[in-house]
Amino acid sequence: MNNKQFNKSKLAAQLSLAIAMNAGMVSIAQAEEQQTAEKVEVIEVKGIRGSLIRSMDLKRSASGVMDAISAEEMGKFPDTNLAESLQRITGVSVSRANGEGSQITVRGFGPDFNLVTLNGRQMPGTGNTRSYNLENLAAEDVSALEVYKTGRADVPSGGLGALVNIVTAKPLQRPGQHFSATAKAIVDTSNEAGDDVTPEVSAVYSNTFADETFGFGFSFSHQQRDFQKQQANIQGWQANVDLPDLDPSKIIDGRAEDAEGNKVGNYFFPKDMNYGIEDLERERTNGQVTFQYAPTNGFVATLDYTASLAVTGSNTVGWGIWNEFGGNINAYELDANGTAVYADIGGNDASFTANRNTTEVEARSLGLNLDWQINDNWHVELDYHDSKNETDNGADKGLGSDGQIILGSDQLLTKIYDYRQGEVPHANVLWKNGTNELMASEIDSNFSQFIHSPGEATVEQLQLDTTWFNDSFDIGLVSVQFGAARTEQSTGGYEAWSGLRGGPGFNPSFKEIFPDSMFTRHETSDLLDQFAGGGSDLQPGYYYTYDFDEAIARQLAYLTEDVIGADYYSADAYFDGIDSQSRVDETTDSIYLQSKWEFEFSDYFVQINAGLRYEQTDVTSVVRQRVETQVNWDSPSEWIMQYAAGGDDNFLTQEGDYDILLPMIDVRFDLTEDLIARASWGKTMSRAPLSNLAGGRSLSGSPKPGARTGSRGNTNLLPFESTNLDFSLEYYYNEGSYASLGYFKKEVDNFIQTTITQTTIEGLYDIYNGPRYKQAIADIEARGEQATSDAIFAQMLANGHGNADGKIEPSSDDPLMVWNISQPQNTDSKSVDGFEVAVQHLFGETGFGLGVNATFVDGDVEFDSESLVQQAPLTGLSDSANFQAFYEKDGLSVKLTYAWRDAYLIGVGQAQGSADAPPQYAKSYGQWDVSVNYDIDEQFTVFFEGINLNNETEQGYGRYEEQFLFARQYGPRYSVGVRYTFE
């Protein structure tokens, strides 16, 4: 990409000046870590017990509310995935991607509200977001995960929910030679198309030389996982669509009635119903190299490079129906909430799809850290890093894009949607052949589309921290820390879309280009069999698959420009160039001051940390805008935006800025030697989502009736600002054992709400409900026929309203098209509060241990499902709980864990939802995992791991649970392996 415009020279100059002025700097934080490491070498306890003790000690000694997870030993983190480990922490829950923990929610605040740092460095997000996908980073070289839930002046801002710091191992903290290597075999029970057994290998090495003045360390990890995802989904629900006058025998309406007997309340119909089987292959490679140099006792220089590459390839087959409503509805049943649980809908089409995608996520970070303990009173640290995260969904070398092929037919009489029983809706089609099954010989070409949308996120950051330790004034002041930083962050990308190639639609028909032998018929008996109503009970009870490459080759050969004109088939995402492009650049300058105090107050030890951070941010948005000319009706179910000829695109640049002051104070009271009380007050912030900051306007390229949508960014969005209050009581009653109870409250200002405005755009006329459209309806109904979209399209062509290619173009006599344009805006304040409770107990020397924690959250940020008014709720808010039990003794360790998360709001707005921006909810989720380790001797350990033992599934819904959105099924996976350790 060529849209990255960092002012590198400014940072480079600052870095050079700082290095010249502070050539011997060293960090007190690292010095403290070294002291800790030296102590650990004497009293080190490995394994689960040692990890829990170290994590508890970090929590106990911290200022403010903080939790941590420590590695059990070199190269052995408690879970196979960092996100899965984080969910063991009180108040932390995870969202999943492909059956693995991916992103975290802390105290009800989702991924965009939490900042992930690597060794204190702000990391770029994955994709066009600020959130960092933790499944792409291996756990082998991670020594600890630190979760700071209260504000700190000395760390980068952005963690309104929490700041998560990933701490990697440093060779000088653990002198000598150390080596660990692991090999495991993974068996994913869901796999059908890939290898039944896939490998994972990792190695961690560190050593020190020349009297521990040089240190070198590296880590490497490679994992391959083959698996299958089975799914059913609805893209969106439409509110209050036009209903035809039907015979009362065709209607069951469970809504309440008013005094006159009229039904009251809203009603909702599904836009489609789809099923799919996705076979995936995922490879993840991680590596880190660290060099350290300590020429004197007070100086340490660290140079490190971290890289990761995650490649996920998928082949998906799918089938389903598409609905338009209005005159197409023949019969229906509504429940008490107005949700259609049954609908008989005529017209439109049903299809069999094939998708292919390979997405590559490549990340790297280069960092330099200089630490100098000048003397007993002064310490300085300089840290610089340059990090990048690139995402490319066109990593398939043959295709170069994300490709979708849709074959099917519009030769149907009616479609039945039925969700009156079971957990998965049924979608049955009555075809014109007199059966509910389409024959292979009747499968026709609809369209294909190919999308390439690469993106890049970068962070370049320079941080200078200075600490003065007080030994001159006997006033309780321990230290004063101050510093400054500059962070330059850029996120951008572009999208190339082929358009709907090869039609779209089934008129004219091209069934002859697909021989019957190209299609393989399958039963659905094994599909979604973990859900009631799935498996052999699912309707339709069959589906077809076909070869992706053969389908492309046949359409390329037959659907040429000579045959179908401008819609001729092409597998090139860049058929008409780049369709959209945007970039957001942020430059943040910050300064901070923080002081630490310790004193006795009425025989109680008191520690106070107080600080203030000031930040000023400049935002620049550059957006490429295409010039829309008109919307054509290309086929009964496809409406296509037309654009001005190449060269008419323009780039819109917009700017914004803001500054913010973030005070904080932590107070700790040691009520007894084992009982600690904490109180914290402060402000934290999270910046607006990057996609919201990109200015300009974009309109849907396929604006079907009910889906005329667009978006407009807002570069002047202010960040979320939260004023936080925390109280906690912690009782450390034995080694590795404690109980804690905490209360938190967050008052969040500048909440961002996406407002949808209905508007018209000069020159964009709407064929739908125009005079020619209405005349076609009148002609059809005069014959006593149903005016479906297929019939209306055919009648308009018969009336002479098609162009030379058989498409219908708009006329100035048509009304202007009404668009639902969404734009984010800052709104009012909202509050969240909750309780956290945790107990960790080690049963003496028996080897048994237990850990239980739970978080209960509430607030005025929930979505009101009864209202069609656009809303700004908090996504991710939910209760959560975790359970861990283990036995570890005589070389054997067994750990059983359970993680539960209650239902939560995923987001607002559905892909094919109506203008009221309906919600997306996830149902509650609970997963059991187990791990067993046995030490053969001091060097060799064999182990077994079981993930998702209970075969938990994922489900989602809209305003009500009856408004089905998705069901996903993966399956348990197991691994066996061996670990070798040398020290």
Summary of the structure (lengths in Angstrom):
residues: 983
radius of gyration: 30.3
end to end distance: 45.2
largest distance: 100.0
contacts: 3496
relative contact order: 0.13
helix: 12%
strand: 53%
